[in-house]
Amino acid sequence: MVAEEFFSLLSEFKVSSYVGVEDFADKMNFMFSVVLIILSMMVVTVKSYFFKPLSCYIATTPSGSGFDNYIENYCWVHGTIPILPGENIPQKTNEWAEWDANKRITYYQWVPFILGLQCIMFYTPKIIWQIICYNKIGTNLENLVNGAEEASKSPPEDRKALLDRISRTIEDMLYQHRDYRQGKIANTRRALYSRCNFLVFSKHLGTWLVLSYFFIKVLYGINVIGQLYLMKSFLGFDNSLTYFGYTILENMLNGKEWHQTGIFPRVSYCYNADIRHLGSTNAYVSQCTLPINMLNEKIYVFLWFWVLLVGIITLISIISWLIKMVFLSKRSSFIKKLLKMHQSYKRTDQLLVNQFIKEYLRHDGVFLIRMICINAGDIVTAEILGTLWEIYKEKYIDSDFRNFNNYKKLNNSESNPDESCNNTLKNNSPDDFI
């Protein structure tokens, strides 16, 4: 039953064939991590709420039925006190009260819910990124990437029309995001952009999309740190066991069991000082086994190393994207490679290609081309970029995009075949693009 649900979940997540505006590191965060944690949560939930998560024994039981079940349910709800072999068991009520206040563990009750919270934490940056891709760009970026991936598997007659539509959509997006604003604020922002370039957050200057993506990357990194801290705090480890995953694995490899380390105890004690019989109050101490902790131990050791691995891959991805997007030489070599594949690049076009990258594609355009390349492959991306290159040479090569009069001339030009774009621009004033 659990296996069927898990494979159904895999199918819904499209783990093996998912295509979106993300790279491998992003998928490690919001997809693979979520699926693994959901699987762990299902297993722990079944063990905790459909089978016996603990079993308790008491030497002397009062008369009447149901006392064993009562004690087990009480110990599950109240929590238990781990006592290592060789430690003295408390004898007095005040001693038990002190141990109960300081050493009682209850985390095993909450493991399914904490795992669910970890799923939400991993998936939240993905939700924010989807909102940006769907509502803040002017077009559905995920549809563009999916369309490019679909074109890579389409027959020739459908492929050309699909790629041409994608190219025209990207052209409209790049054109509508031009900076035609006027005023002191706009001039100040342009001055900052000329000095800081990539660090200025602006849709009209061509950095909004890529900087939004870096913001999502940072959220994934913060989530990894939060996940490690959450697991440490939730399981009750002190600061000396910050790297508890490594510590537990080392103990396991060295043959140290729970009764030597006290980590994820399998046997614990439960003290109940308020069992009432005919007006009198009696105290009972039960010894409980926690087989659920064998499962919790393996799950959290694996999750700790998995989250650490995801964090390392995310950090490498952030550094890689910074290098690719900040340096013009990296952007230029990537675009030239694709244009050569499309047989659209000549050595005499080198300066023109740099102008094409800096003034037409800009950071956001190059970022989108890279995302299409990651998810749909070089060949399809080369065809899309080749079409954009031809459009640029035909319509925009002599354009000054900061000159609004030139913008109106382009808008009213009969050579512009995109009537929907023309109609949109004619019906808007310059202030509509601020």
Buried (B, 14 or more C-beta within 10 A) or exposed (E): EEEEEBEEBBEEBEBEEEBBBBBEBBBBBBBBBBBBBBBBBBBBBEBBEEEEBBBBEBEEEEEEEEBBEBBBEBBBEBBBBBBEEEEEEBEEEEEBEEBBEEBBBEBBBEBBEBBBBBBEBBBBBBEBBBEBBEEEBEBBBBBBBBBBBBBBEBEEEEBBEBBBEBBBBBBBBBBBBBBBBEEEEBEEBBEBBEEEBBEBEBBBBBBBBBBBBBBBBEBBBEBBEEBBEBBBEBBBBEEEBEBBBBBBBEBBEEEBEBBEBEBBBBBBBBBBEEBEEEEEEEEBBBBBBBBBBBBBBBBBBBBBEBBBEBBEBBBEBBEEBBEBBBEEEBBBEBBBBBBEBBEBBEEEBEEBBBBBBBBBBBBBBBBBBBBBBBBBBEEBBBBBBBBBBEBBBEBBEEBEBBEBEBBBEBBEEEEBEBEEBBEBBEEEEEEEBE
